[in-house]
Amino acid sequence: MTMFSGENTVIAGGTFTHVTHNYPASSSSEGMKKLQGMIAHGAFHNSGERYDPPKCHPRTRLAVLKVIMNWVEVVEKTCFILWVYGPAGAGKSAIAQTIAEYYYGLRILAGSFFFSRTAPGRNDSGRLVATLAYQLVTMIPDMRSHVESALEHDPMVLTRSLEAQMGALIIGPLNHTFPKGRADLKAPDARLVIIDGLDECLDHGAQRYILKVIHATVGRLSVPLSFLVFSRPEQQIRDTFNTQGMSAITTSLVLDEFFEPDADIAIFLNSKFDDIKANHPFRSQIPPDWPPPIAIQRLVEKSSGQFIYASTVVKYVESTRHRPMQRLDVILGRTSRGRDTPFAELDNLYTLILDLVEQPDEVLKVLSFVILEQTSTVQKTVKLVEQLFEYESGYLYEILLDVHSILFVPPPDLDHRASKSLRLFHASFGDFLTDKHRSGKFHVDAGKAHALLTQALVKQLPTGRTLSIGMTPCQELSCEALGSHCLLSSPTVELMECLFNCNLQLFFRFHIDHGTLVDFLPALFSWFKKQIPLLRSYFPADASRHSLYNYHLSSWECCVLQSLECYPDPTYTRRLLAVLTTYIGRTNSIYSVNLHGSSGLVRFQYEKFYTHGLGLQGMVNHNPAVISADREYQDMLADFLMDGSRAGRYHVSGETYRDLVQHIIAYLEKCVPRSLAYSPMTELNIHRRSYAPNDSFPQIAQQKLESCTKSLPVFISKTPYSSEFALFLRLAAGRLLADGVLKGFSLQPRGLIHLRNSNVPFIFQ
């Protein structure tokens, strides 16, 4: 195929064995001379023009070859056409070459034609029939007189239509040679025609016409001539094979993960690297354990089941003018490639495919989405992409017609059990598009692409006052992916305009309900702050557009206040908020029993917090019930809740901390030290089923005690000093110290409690 025309190219290795035809003698008739003049010499499987063609490396592609050979060797078959298809670089030509060489040696190969987009005479249908007819004559000499007769009868037959040529030069001569059909056949008789790279015939109409002529030929032959066709899954070829008459005599074989190409690629790479270590001029400098298994694994993953990537890597690394270890480091990204072009062959393939695209801007937008969107769990279906980019129904199929060889586009009638997501066949294609030096005019600027995608996602955000239960997949995608893409975006004027013209309240609500807001919100608002200088230059006369931070902060705060309305117990809520706004060691932890006012209420409260929380990452209401928050998000929450003008009745003030301290001390005086011996279930609000059999109540009580004693000094430090509060602490501490509860504490001046030998950061005023 195109990438290998006239080059010493190997997709899957092997040793080339050159086999020559027994060409007709030079004393050919005038008709045979005309036939020879219309032959595409480079289309033969053993043509000198294709010297050292790609073929399957030893011990690879065995499963695929077995399936094809089984089909070839069944004489009494009903399907006389086998279509083998796969994405660009899957190794189709290597498989075709291997099959051709094998059956040529057995004299079963009747003829072959290897198309090539860049080779004149091999990129159109004009020489196809003449080339096949010539090979049939060399393999079945009894045909020669009938072919010559046809050429003498109509000297202009080679200018006729493809169908007329096939009838005069192949169908007629074969039927005359074998008038009794199968009864005249002798084993082995040539009965296999191979056509490789049909998609490389430049005229799409000619591709369809060739298949229709093959279909008609099968029905008119008296002998079972089989056609093995290799191509990419281009739309026009797929549509032709799917027509009713064609599908009845065709079986297809897709080169996908079913044949475990990763294992074959690993065999190929290991074999080639062994050759390098054994034969390279710098082999003395290569350690025996090179390359490490992790490097092979990375190369296999990057290949995505396509041999062309592995082949390109090997040809770059095995250069005799360079050190293989350094060249592999370039491939793996460990060192700069400088002016090297290690993926030149692969880049040429990708560029060639994109050059054929009629609407490159729209196609690159879709490809950018497929490559860059890796955060959402929503399937990238055709319908979703059309909704996201506001395309008319069916438009996506139209613009993606020319990229089926690098992108899987699920057909409308795909089995409901199969994945319907758009996906790339080549993992390396994303590297190509985002590297300007490799992709040139097709370069995708990742920052700008993220910005365009963010704008599209903003338009799909759900609207209204609340989130509906049945969001569309596009709305769900928007809520899941908007934050991550915004953070990676270049701050274009269009993106800034878009972000000022949207309301993110339901976006925040979605992540609060799913417990994921903490993952990105601090970073998102930090990104908003960084844009202030840029916004002033974009909108110098409009001060209201100088801060995205202030513009969207109120939306998040509104969501927080709505969440707090879910709690019917304001006292409990204020204590909870005081805990959430305080950083204690690595985690912020207080057990539920320490906060509740009524033991019957606590389980309900915690379940409500879990489903209608404040966007915190984790809250577990079982063994043990720990509240934990990300520090950055906790700081944001604290800034809001400790500002009375913003938090309103949920303001966390010094009095809130005073109440929390008094409640914890009351708990300690009530439950300790009795709980260290045995604590009734009603006191600790423990459900036996929540704990493993080896848990013991005294252990749990000890954990609660440690939680209280660790956090108490921090809460005291946030309480405004007063003589009355100091006296309360002195008296309470005296009682608890006398009971042996506050081990490690000491009384200090002004009645405050200090924790000795502690890593808890706190400052007493």
Buried (B, 14 or more C-beta within 10 A) or exposed (E): BBBBBEEEBBBBBBEBEEEEEEEBEEEBBEBBEBBBEBBBBBBBBBBEBBEBBBBBBEEBBEEBBEBBEEBBEEEEBEBBBBBBBBBBBBBBBBBBBBBBBBBBEEBBBBBBBBBBBBBEBBBBBBBBBBBBBBBBBBBBEEBBBBBBBBBEEBEEBBEBEBBBBBBBBBBBBBBBBBEEEEEEBEEEBBBBBBBBBBBBBBEBEBBBBBBBBBBBBBEEBBBBBBBBBBBBBBBBBBEBBEBEEBBEBBBBBBBBEEBEBBEBBBBBBEBBBEEBBEEBEBEEEBEEEBBEEEBBEBBBEBBBBBBBBBBBBBBBBBBEEBBBBEBBBBBBEEEEBEEBBBBEBBBEBBBBBBEBBEBBEBBBBBBBBBBBBEBBEBBBBBBBBBBBBEBEEEBBBEBBBBBBBBBBBBBEEEEEEEEBBBEBBBBBBBBBBBBEEBBEEBBBBBEBBBBBBBBBBBBBBBEEEEBEEEBBBBBBBBBBBBBBBBBBBEBBEEBBBBBBEBBBBBBBBBBBBEBBBBBBBBBBBEBBEEBEEBBBEBBEEEEEBBBBBEBBBEBBBBBBBBBBEEBEBEBBBBBBBBBBBBBBEEEBBBBBBBBBEEBEBBBEBBEBBBEBBBBBBBBEBBBBBBBBBBEBBBBBBBEBBBEEEBBEEBBBBBEBBBBBBBBBBEBBEEBBEEBBEEBEEEBBBBEEEEBEEEEEBEEBBBBBBEBBBBBBBBBBBBBEEEEEBBEBBBEBBEEBBEEEBBEEBEBEEEBBBBBEEBEBEBEEE
